[in-house]
Amino acid sequence: MSDNIQWKDRTKTIKQLIQELHSFEDQDLIVTLTNDEGKTFNTVKLVSKGFVPRKDDPNKNDKIYCALHI
């Protein structure tokens, strides 16, 4: 069995994320993000459209349409 956590390699579209967020009864909950399996959490401070990666970013050719800033 693989040590990878199945959800770790998943990606979400804006539509999928909104659909999941709508499933919460309390729509006034604060949105937090974690990238270390829940050891730390950060709140979303800004949502940007058309985020442009830095020139030295190895993924600079990837199209990013929505970015959550923490």
Backbone as a printed PyTorch tensor [residue, N CA C, xyz], in Angstrom:
tensor([[[  0.8430,  -1.1830,   0.0000],
         [  0.0000,   0.0000,   0.0000],
         [  0.8870,   1.2450,   0.0000]],

        [[  0.4600,   2.2550,  -0.7460],
         [  1.2260,   3.4850,  -0.8730],
         [  1.1130,   4.3440,   0.3850]],

        [[  2.1900,   5.0790,   0.6950],
         [  2.1800,   6.0010,   1.8200],
         [  1.5160,   7.3280,   1.4570]],

        [[  1.2390,   7.5490,   0.1510],
         [  0.6020,   8.7980,  -0.2600],
         [ -0.8160,   8.8750,   0.2720]],

        [[ -1.1810,  10.0370,   0.7510],
         [ -2.5500,  10.2790,   1.1590],
         [ -3.3340,  10.5510,  -0.1220]],

        [[ -4.4480,   9.8480,  -0.3320],
         [ -5.1640,   9.9240,  -1.5980],
         [ -5.5460,  11.3500,  -1.9890]],

        [[ -5.9420,  12.1790,  -1.0320],
         [ -6.3820,  13.5250,  -1.3630],
         [ -5.2300,  14.4670,  -1.6700]],

        [[ -4.0180,  14.0680,  -1.3760],
         [ -2.8740,  14.9710,  -1.4980],
         [ -2.6150,  15.4180,  -2.9400]],

        [[ -2.9140,  14.5600,  -3.9100],
         [ -2.6490,  14.8950,  -5.2980],
         [ -3.8810,  15.4150,  -6.0350]],

        [[ -4.9720,  15.6390,  -5.3290],
         [ -6.1970,  16.1300,  -5.9590],
         [ -6.1030,  17.6290,  -6.2290]],

        [[ -6.8320,  18.0490,  -7.2320],
         [ -6.9980,  19.4730,  -7.5040],
         [ -8.4920,  19.7670,  -7.5560]],

        [[ -8.8580,  21.0170,  -7.3550],
         [-10.2620,  21.4400,  -7.3570],
         [-10.4260,  22.6060,  -8.3170]],

        [[-11.5360,  22.5990,  -9.0280],
         [-11.8920,  23.7700,  -9.8190],
         [-12.6330,  24.7400,  -8.9110]],

        [[-12.7930,  25.9670,  -9.3580],
         [-13.5530,  26.9480,  -8.5880],
         [-14.9670,  26.4270,  -8.3650]],

        [[-15.5620,  25.8670,  -9.4030],
         [-16.9320,  25.3340,  -9.3150],
         [-17.0300,  24.2360,  -8.2630]],

        [[-16.0710,  23.3160,  -8.2460],
         [-16.0830,  22.2230,  -7.2640],
         [-15.9190,  22.7580,  -5.8480]],

        [[-15.0250,  23.7270,  -5.6800],
         [-14.7880,  24.2990,  -4.3600],
         [-16.0390,  25.0140,  -3.8440]],

        [[-16.6570,  25.8080,  -4.7000],
         [-17.8760,  26.5130,  -4.2930],
         [-18.9710,  25.5290,  -3.9240]],

        [[-19.1080,  24.4730,  -4.6970],
         [-20.1250,  23.4550,  -4.4000],
         [-19.8950,  22.8430,  -3.0140]],

        [[-18.6540,  22.5340,  -2.7000],
         [-18.3510,  21.9720,  -1.3810],
         [-18.5890,  22.9920,  -0.2780]],

        [[-18.2140,  24.2410,  -0.5020],
         [-18.4230,  25.2760,   0.5130],
         [-19.9110,  25.5200,   0.7600]],

        [[-20.7270,  25.3980,  -0.2720],
         [-22.1760,  25.5610,  -0.1050],
         [-22.7800,  24.4620,   0.7630]],

        [[-22.0860,  23.3480,   0.9250],
         [-22.6190,  22.2400,   1.7270],
         [-22.5570,  22.5250,   3.2310]],

        [[-21.8330,  23.5710,   3.6360],
         [-21.7520,  23.9280,   5.0500],
         [-22.9980,  24.7060,   5.4470]],

        [[-23.6520,  24.2520,   6.5030],
         [-24.8600,  24.9200,   6.9640],
         [-24.5630,  26.3490,   7.4070]],

        [[-23.4850,  26.5280,   8.1570],
         [-23.1090,  27.8530,   8.6410],
         [-22.1890,  28.5120,   7.6030]],

        [[-22.7470,  29.4000,   6.8090],
         [-21.9890,  30.0590,   5.7500],
         [-21.1200,  31.2020,   6.2680]],

        [[-21.1400,  31.4590,   7.5700],
         [-20.3130,  32.4990,   8.1690],
         [-19.0380,  31.9450,   8.8000]],

        [[-18.7600,  30.6670,   8.5820],
         [-17.5270,  30.0770,   9.1120],
         [-16.3190,  30.7240,   8.4470]],

        [[-15.2220,  30.8420,   9.1780],
         [-13.9640,  31.3560,   8.6390],
         [-13.2920,  30.2350,   7.8380]],

        [[-12.7990,  30.5730,   6.6510],
         [-12.1110,  29.6000,   5.8050],
         [-10.6390,  29.5700,   6.1950]],

        [[-10.1250,  28.3760,   6.4620],
         [ -8.7010,  28.2130,   6.7700],
         [ -8.0960,  27.1980,   5.8130]],

        [[ -6.7890,  27.2830,   5.6570],
         [ -6.0390,  26.3700,   4.7970],
         [ -4.9170,  25.7360,   5.5960]],

        [[ -4.6060,  24.5040,   5.2290],
         [ -3.4520,  23.8220,   5.8050],
         [ -2.7170,  23.1100,   4.6740]],

        [[ -1.4280,  23.0440,   4.7610],
         [ -0.6570,  22.2690,   3.7830],
         [  0.2950,  21.3020,   4.4940]],

        [[  0.0510,  21.0690,   5.7730],
         [  0.9020,  20.1640,   6.5450],
         [  0.0600,  19.1540,   7.3320]],

        [[ -1.0190,  18.6770,   6.6870],
         [ -1.8900,  17.6520,   7.2610],
         [ -2.5460,  18.0870,   8.5670]],

        [[ -2.8420,  19.3700,   8.6920],
         [ -3.5860,  19.8620,   9.8390],
         [ -2.7670,  20.2720,  11.0420]],

        [[ -1.4490,  20.3260,  10.9160],
         [ -0.6180,  20.7680,  12.0450],
         [ -0.7700,  22.2700,  12.2720]],

        [[ -0.8630,  23.0220,  11.1810],
         [ -1.0860,  24.4700,  11.2760],
         [ -2.1760,  24.8730,  10.2960]],

        [[ -2.8650,  25.9670,  10.6140],
         [ -3.9180,  26.5010,   9.7580],
         [ -3.7080,  27.9920,   9.5790]],

        [[ -4.0310,  28.4900,   8.3970],
         [ -3.9660,  29.9180,   8.1030],
         [ -5.2810,  30.3380,   7.4750]],

        [[ -5.7380,  31.5400,   7.8140],
         [ -6.9770,  32.0300,   7.2340],
         [ -6.7200,  32.6350,   5.8650]],

        [[ -7.7370,  32.5790,   5.0140],
         [ -7.6550,  33.1730,   3.6850],
         [ -7.7840,  34.6890,   3.8360]],

        [[ -6.8310,  35.4160,   3.3180],
         [ -6.8180,  36.8780,   3.4210],
         [ -7.2910,  37.5460,   2.1360]],

        [[ -7.0580,  36.8750,   1.0030],
         [ -7.3310,  37.4840,  -0.2870],
         [ -7.5490,  36.3940,  -1.3230]],

        [[ -8.4620,  36.6270,  -2.2570],
         [ -8.6480,  35.7590,  -3.4220],
         [ -8.3140,  36.6140,  -4.6320]],

        [[ -7.3780,  36.1290,  -5.4530],
         [ -6.9960,  36.9200,  -6.6260],
         [ -7.3350,  36.1740,  -7.9050]],

        [[ -7.5680,  36.9450,  -8.9460],
         [ -7.8760,  36.4140, -10.2720],
         [ -6.6990,  36.6870, -11.1910]],

        [[ -6.3880,  35.7300, -12.0570],
         [ -5.3340,  35.9400, -13.0280],
         [ -3.9650,  36.1030, -12.4070]],

        [[ -3.6900,  35.4030, -11.3350],
         [ -2.4060,  35.4590, -10.6460],
         [ -1.2720,  35.1410, -11.6100]],

        [[ -0.2440,  35.9550, -11.6160],
         [  0.9000,  35.7580, -12.5070],
         [  2.0830,  35.2640, -11.6890]],

        [[  2.6090,  34.0770, -12.0200],
         [  3.7620,  33.5590, -11.2760],
         [  5.0140,  34.4070, -11.4930]],

        [[  5.9660,  34.2870, -10.5680],
         [  7.2600,  34.9620, -10.7140],
         [  8.0060,  34.3990, -11.9280]],

        [[  8.9180,  35.1720, -12.4740],
         [  9.6840,  34.7330, -13.6480],
         [ 10.5140,  33.4890, -13.3650]],

        [[ 10.9930,  33.3370, -12.1210],
         [ 11.8340,  32.1910, -11.7840],
         [ 11.0170,  30.9830, -11.2960]],

        [[  9.6950,  31.0900, -11.3450],
         [  8.8230,  30.0010, -10.9080],
         [  8.8920,  28.8680, -11.9330]],

        [[  9.2150,  27.6320, -11.4980],
         [  9.3010,  26.5130, -12.4500],
         [  7.9560,  26.2110, -13.1190]],

        [[  6.8580,  26.6590, -12.5240],
         [  5.5310,  26.4320, -13.0960],
         [  4.9820,  27.6810, -13.7740]],

        [[  5.8600,  28.5780, -14.1980],
         [  5.4220,  29.8740, -14.7150],
         [  4.5720,  29.7630, -15.9770]],

        [[  4.6540,  28.6560, -16.6800],
         [  3.8640,  28.4880, -17.8940],
         [  2.4800,  27.9030, -17.6190]],

        [[  2.2370,  27.4780, -16.3920],
         [  0.9260,  26.9700, -16.0190],
         [ -0.0350,  28.1320, -15.8710]],

        [[ -1.2710,  27.9270, -16.2930],
         [ -2.2880,  28.9650, -16.1630],
         [ -2.9350,  28.8590, -14.8010]],

        [[ -2.8810,  29.9300, -14.0390],
         [ -3.5020,  29.9790, -12.7130],
         [ -4.5650,  31.0590, -12.7610]],

        [[ -5.8040,  30.6740, -12.5590],
         [ -6.8980,  31.6310, -12.6670],
         [ -7.4040,  32.1190, -11.3300]],

        [[ -7.1050,  31.4000, -10.2840],
         [ -7.6010,  31.7810,  -8.9530],
         [ -6.5410,  31.3860,  -7.9380]],

        [[ -6.2230,  32.3070,  -7.0460],
         [ -5.2380,  32.0270,  -5.9970],
         [ -5.7970,  32.4880,  -4.6650]],

        [[ -5.6730,  31.6370,  -3.6480],
         [ -6.0590,  32.0020,  -2.2890],
         [ -4.7890,  32.4140,  -1.5660]],

        [[ -4.7970,  33.5940,  -0.9860],
         [ -3.6210,  34.1190,  -0.2880],
         [ -3.8620,  34.0090,   1.2230]],

        [[ -2.8510,  33.4950,   1.9200],
         [ -2.9780,  33.3250,   3.3800],
         [ -1.9460,  34.1750,   4.0970]]])
